[in-house]
Amino acid sequence: MKTIHKSSVILMVIALLLFSCKTESKKTIATQSIDFTHEGDLSIFLNSSDTLKTKFNIEFAETDYETQTGLMYRKGMDSNQGMLFIFPDERVHSFYMKNTEFPLDIIYIKEDLRIASFQENAQPLNESGLTSQVPIKYVLEINGGLAQELGLSIGDSISFSRK
């Protein structure tokens, strides 16, 4: 009868363990890229005048799914693009940046189409609530920093139309 050395047994056990372990591939969840859909146009006017400050191509967020998802899972927008949220009633609304990968300016707008408040440069992926602080009916989301760059102010007004 042959004798097996203790070190040989240990090496065989290690080899068996190494070869018998399943190699599990790392699973990644790929979200499909969401492209901007030009559904309408929005203009912003200087406080109590007809002086046009700027125009945006906009997407509308009206359904529960659209308002809950907003600009999540997107890599960014062009500087002339935005998303307009339309709520059924005027009340205090709160937003967050969950799954939103780029900074946004969140512009809260009253039922009379006047800007009521801002949340500038909301930070990507931050889940803290960003409240309108006053009752509003609309919210315009644009790229972070644009509100300041364009000189938008409380009291400026908007108008929008569908394509």
Contacts in CASP RR format, 6 or more apart in sequence:
PFRMAT RR
TARGET T0000
AUTHOR 0000-0000-0000
METHOD contacts of the structure
MODEL  1
MKTIHKSSVILMVIALLLFSCKTESKKTIATQSIDFTHEGDLSIFLNSSD
TLKTKFNIEFAETDYETQTGLMYRKGMDSNQGMLFIFPDERVHSFYMKNT
EFPLDIIYIKEDLRIASFQENAQPLNESGLTSQVPIKYVLEINGGLAQEL
GLSIGDSISFSRK
31 73 0 8 1.000
32 73 0 8 1.000
33 74 0 8 1.000
33 75 0 8 1.000
34 73 0 8 1.000
34 74 0 8 1.000
36 57 0 8 1.000
36 59 0 8 1.000
36 74 0 8 1.000
36 77 0 8 1.000
36 78 0 8 1.000
36 81 0 8 1.000
37 59 0 8 1.000
38 57 0 8 1.000
38 58 0 8 1.000
38 59 0 8 1.000
38 81 0 8 1.000
38 163 0 8 1.000
39 58 0 8 1.000
39 59 0 8 1.000
39 60 0 8 1.000
39 162 0 8 1.000
39 163 0 8 1.000
40 57 0 8 1.000
40 58 0 8 1.000
40 59 0 8 1.000
40 60 0 8 1.000
40 160 0 8 1.000
40 161 0 8 1.000
40 162 0 8 1.000
40 163 0 8 1.000
41 55 0 8 1.000
41 56 0 8 1.000
41 57 0 8 1.000
41 58 0 8 1.000
41 160 0 8 1.000
41 161 0 8 1.000
41 163 0 8 1.000
42 55 0 8 1.000
42 56 0 8 1.000
42 58 0 8 1.000
42 82 0 8 1.000
42 84 0 8 1.000
42 140 0 8 1.000
42 158 0 8 1.000
42 159 0 8 1.000
42 160 0 8 1.000
43 52 0 8 1.000
43 54 0 8 1.000
43 55 0 8 1.000
43 56 0 8 1.000
43 158 0 8 1.000
43 159 0 8 1.000
43 160 0 8 1.000
44 52 0 8 1.000
44 53 0 8 1.000
44 54 0 8 1.000
44 55 0 8 1.000
44 56 0 8 1.000
44 115 0 8 1.000
44 150 0 8 1.000
44 152 0 8 1.000
44 156 0 8 1.000
44 157 0 8 1.000
44 158 0 8 1.000
45 51 0 8 1.000
45 52 0 8 1.000
45 53 0 8 1.000
45 156 0 8 1.000
45 157 0 8 1.000
45 158 0 8 1.000
45 159 0 8 1.000
46 52 0 8 1.000
46 53 0 8 1.000
46 156 0 8 1.000
47 153 0 8 1.000
47 155 0 8 1.000
47 156 0 8 1.000
47 157 0 8 1.000
48 155 0 8 1.000
48 157 0 8 1.000
53 150 0 8 1.000
53 151 0 8 1.000
53 152 0 8 1.000
53 156 0 8 1.000
54 150 0 8 1.000
55 80 0 8 1.000
56 80 0 8 1.000
56 81 0 8 1.000
56 82 0 8 1.000
56 140 0 8 1.000
56 142 0 8 1.000
57 78 0 8 1.000
57 80 0 8 1.000
57 81 0 8 1.000
57 82 0 8 1.000
58 81 0 8 1.000
58 82 0 8 1.000
58 83 0 8 1.000
58 84 0 8 1.000
58 140 0 8 1.000
58 160 0 8 1.000
59 81 0 8 1.000
59 82 0 8 1.000
59 83 0 8 1.000
59 84 0 8 1.000
60 66 0 8 1.000
60 83 0 8 1.000
60 84 0 8 1.000
60 86 0 8 1.000
60 162 0 8 1.000
61 67 0 8 1.000
61 69 0 8 1.000
61 70 0 8 1.000
61 83 0 8 1.000
61 84 0 8 1.000
61 85 0 8 1.000
61 86 0 8 1.000
62 85 0 8 1.000
62 86 0 8 1.000
67 85 0 8 1.000
67 87 0 8 1.000
70 83 0 8 1.000
70 85 0 8 1.000
70 100 0 8 1.000
70 141 0 8 1.000
71 77 0 8 1.000
71 83 0 8 1.000
71 100 0 8 1.000
71 104 0 8 1.000
71 141 0 8 1.000
72 98 0 8 1.000
72 99 0 8 1.000
72 100 0 8 1.000
73 99 0 8 1.000
73 101 0 8 1.000
74 100 0 8 1.000
74 101 0 8 1.000
74 102 0 8 1.000
75 101 0 8 1.000
75 102 0 8 1.000
76 101 0 8 1.000
76 102 0 8 1.000
76 143 0 8 1.000
77 102 0 8 1.000
77 142 0 8 1.000
77 143 0 8 1.000
79 143 0 8 1.000
79 146 0 8 1.000
81 142 0 8 1.000
81 143 0 8 1.000
82 140 0 8 1.000
82 141 0 8 1.000
82 142 0 8 1.000
82 143 0 8 1.000
83 140 0 8 1.000
83 141 0 8 1.000
84 138 0 8 1.000
84 139 0 8 1.000
84 140 0 8 1.000
84 160 0 8 1.000
85 138 0 8 1.000
85 139 0 8 1.000
85 140 0 8 1.000
85 141 0 8 1.000
86 137 0 8 1.000
86 138 0 8 1.000
87 93 0 8 1.000
87 136 0 8 1.000
87 137 0 8 1.000
87 138 0 8 1.000
87 139 0 8 1.000
89 137 0 8 1.000
90 110 0 8 1.000
90 111 0 8 1.000
90 135 0 8 1.000
90 136 0 8 1.000
90 137 0 8 1.000
91 135 0 8 1.000
91 136 0 8 1.000
92 131 0 8 1.000
92 132 0 8 1.000
92 133 0 8 1.000
92 134 0 8 1.000
92 135 0 8 1.000
92 136 0 8 1.000
93 108 0 8 1.000
93 131 0 8 1.000
93 132 0 8 1.000
93 136 0 8 1.000
93 139 0 8 1.000
94 129 0 8 1.000
94 130 0 8 1.000
94 131 0 8 1.000
94 132 0 8 1.000
95 106 0 8 1.000
95 119 0 8 1.000
95 122 0 8 1.000
95 129 0 8 1.000
95 130 0 8 1.000
95 139 0 8 1.000
96 126 0 8 1.000
96 127 0 8 1.000
96 128 0 8 1.000
96 129 0 8 1.000
96 130 0 8 1.000
97 104 0 8 1.000
97 122 0 8 1.000
97 123 0 8 1.000
97 124 0 8 1.000
97 125 0 8 1.000
97 126 0 8 1.000
97 127 0 8 1.000
97 128 0 8 1.000
97 130 0 8 1.000
98 125 0 8 1.000
98 126 0 8 1.000
98 127 0 8 1.000
99 125 0 8 1.000
100 122 0 8 1.000
100 124 0 8 1.000
100 125 0 8 1.000
101 124 0 8 1.000
101 125 0 8 1.000
102 124 0 8 1.000
102 143 0 8 1.000
102 144 0 8 1.000
103 121 0 8 1.000
103 122 0 8 1.000
103 123 0 8 1.000
103 124 0 8 1.000
103 143 0 8 1.000
103 144 0 8 1.000
103 145 0 8 1.000
104 121 0 8 1.000
104 122 0 8 1.000
104 141 0 8 1.000
104 142 0 8 1.000
104 143 0 8 1.000
104 144 0 8 1.000
105 118 0 8 1.000
105 119 0 8 1.000
105 120 0 8 1.000
105 121 0 8 1.000
105 122 0 8 1.000
105 141 0 8 1.000
105 142 0 8 1.000
105 143 0 8 1.000
105 144 0 8 1.000
105 145 0 8 1.000
105 146 0 8 1.000
105 147 0 8 1.000
105 148 0 8 1.000
106 118 0 8 1.000
106 119 0 8 1.000
106 120 0 8 1.000
106 122 0 8 1.000
106 130 0 8 1.000
106 139 0 8 1.000
106 140 0 8 1.000
106 141 0 8 1.000
107 115 0 8 1.000
107 118 0 8 1.000
107 139 0 8 1.000
107 140 0 8 1.000
107 141 0 8 1.000
107 142 0 8 1.000
107 147 0 8 1.000
107 152 0 8 1.000
108 115 0 8 1.000
108 116 0 8 1.000
108 117 0 8 1.000
108 118 0 8 1.000
108 119 0 8 1.000
108 132 0 8 1.000
108 133 0 8 1.000
108 134 0 8 1.000
108 136 0 8 1.000
108 138 0 8 1.000
108 139 0 8 1.000
109 115 0 8 1.000
109 116 0 8 1.000
109 136 0 8 1.000
109 137 0 8 1.000
109 138 0 8 1.000
109 139 0 8 1.000
109 140 0 8 1.000
109 158 0 8 1.000
110 116 0 8 1.000
110 134 0 8 1.000
110 135 0 8 1.000
110 136 0 8 1.000
110 137 0 8 1.000
110 138 0 8 1.000
111 136 0 8 1.000
111 137 0 8 1.000
111 138 0 8 1.000
112 157 0 8 1.000
113 138 0 8 1.000
113 157 0 8 1.000
113 158 0 8 1.000
113 159 0 8 1.000
114 154 0 8 1.000
114 155 0 8 1.000
114 156 0 8 1.000
114 157 0 8 1.000
114 158 0 8 1.000
115 152 0 8 1.000
115 153 0 8 1.000
115 154 0 8 1.000
115 155 0 8 1.000
115 156 0 8 1.000
115 157 0 8 1.000
115 158 0 8 1.000
116 132 0 8 1.000
116 134 0 8 1.000
116 136 0 8 1.000
116 154 0 8 1.000
116 155 0 8 1.000
117 132 0 8 1.000
117 133 0 8 1.000
117 134 0 8 1.000
117 136 0 8 1.000
117 154 0 8 1.000
118 147 0 8 1.000
118 152 0 8 1.000
118 154 0 8 1.000
119 130 0 8 1.000
120 144 0 8 1.000
120 145 0 8 1.000
120 147 0 8 1.000
120 148 0 8 1.000
121 144 0 8 1.000
121 145 0 8 1.000
122 130 0 8 1.000
122 144 0 8 1.000
132 139 0 8 1.000
138 158 0 8 1.000
140 158 0 8 1.000
END
